[in-house]
Amino acid sequence: WARRCILTVQFVSKWASPDMFAYIVMMCLFRGLNKPPHLLSDLQLGLGFSCFSIFCPGSTVSSLGLRLPDQPPLQAREMSSRLKTHGVGWLTLSATLALAVAFAALLSVGIMLPCMELHVDMALLYEKNPNLGAMKDIINTLGLPDLLHKEVSPWQVLVALRSAIFDGEVNGAIAFVMFGGLALCLPLVDMVLLLFAARGVHGGLASSTLDKVMAVSRVLRKLSMLDVAITGIAVVVLALQSFREKGVILSLRRGWLVLLGAVLCHYLMAFLVSRAHVCAPVEPRPAAPDLDVQV
């Protein structure tokens, strides 16, 4: 039970972070709506965001510092024998290679595609606010659909955060590391390690080297937050559904689904390689020499 509890804590530790990514995307969204002199829009990240951004990765890192108790020998033998009956071959290696290529393609496309959109539905605005009907002709001359329209992609978020860094915003640098590093770069690095491990399992790489690679991969996978980031984007969309009363529609776009596909590829890749690693033969340790000491 101690092992299961620690694994559960390590799994859920990073899921305090969706709000952090929600704040980052919201900042980029509202700053993107700034179109002076017709529309002024801004959102500043304060000290609370700085503290929260330190707490979220810190809690994940601290949970990884907990040492896992060894599995009971009987349970470990049963799991090993159950997995080894399936074996590891070209099918597993081909599947991991296909998943790695799919992940890279989905991540590259998902970064560029918009994952969230904000726009104004004038018909819904007049429907929800009948008192505005008398000023309809005047309101239509303001061009609200063009002013209140913004699509946000991960690449646009990175560009906006880079501008914030150049403006001297410390929180912009923190957000850039969180979004660009933890959410986008670490999953890619972990996929490279998993692909290397899969090739090593099939090619007979030393088990000690495989163990080290898988240990590093496990840490990177816990710190990778692409799954948390897309959850944060969904949280923003759901939390701002009340804006529909004012005719403002916030919705997810196809880029979010593409990134979700990349997350699923990452999960499946980790599962297959971890399973292959358990099935891999363990190199025998050299026997200790017998010392015949006579007194």
C-alpha positions, 0 to 999 in steps of 0.5 A: 500500500505504501508503494501505491500511495506514493505512486498516486501522489506522484501521479496527481502532484502535477495536476495542480497546474492547469490553472497556471496554464489557464492564466497564461493563455488568458493573458495572451488572449486578452492582450491580443484583443488590445486594439487602441484606440477602439478597444483597450484590453490587458491582463497582468500576472501578479505576485500570486502567479509567481508563487503559484508557478514555483509551487506547482513544479516544486510539488511535482519535483518534491514528490519524485524525491520519495523513494518507492518501496520495492515490490514484494517478491511474489508480486514482482515474479507474477507481473514479470512472468505475465508480461514475458509471455507476450515477448518483445519484437519488431512489432513493438519497435515498429509501434514505438517508431510510428508513435514517435513520428505521429507525436512529432507531427501532431505536436508540430501542427498543433503548435501552429493551429489555433486551440482557442477562439473568442468572437462576438455573436451579434444575434445572440447579443441582441437576443440575450439583451433585448434592451439593446435593440433600440441602439442596434443601428449604432452598435453595428457601426462599431465593428464589434465582430472584428474588434472582439475576435481572437484566435490563440495558438501555442505559437502565438502564446510563445510570441506574446510571452517573448514580447513580455520578456522584452518588456521586462516582465518577470512573470513573462519569463516564468510563463515562457519557461512553464509553457515553452519548457515544461509543456512543449519541450519536455514531452519531446525530449521524453519521446526521444528517450523512450524511442532510444530505450525501445531501440535498446531493448530490441538491440540488447542494450545493457540492462543497467543503461536501460534502467538509467534511461527509463529512470530519467524518462520517468522523471521527465514524464512527470515534469512534462505538462502538455496534458496539463496545459491542454486541460488548462485551456479547456478550463478557460473555455468552460469557466468563461461560458458565462460570457455567452450572456453578453454574446461573447463566445469562447470555444476550443479549436481544432488545434486543441484536438491535435495536441490531445492526439499528441498527448495520447501518443505520448501516453501510449508510447510510455506504456509500450516502452515500459512494458518492453523494459519489464520484459527485457532480459536482465544481464547476470551479475558476475559471481563473487570470487570464492576466497579460501582463506586459511588461518 
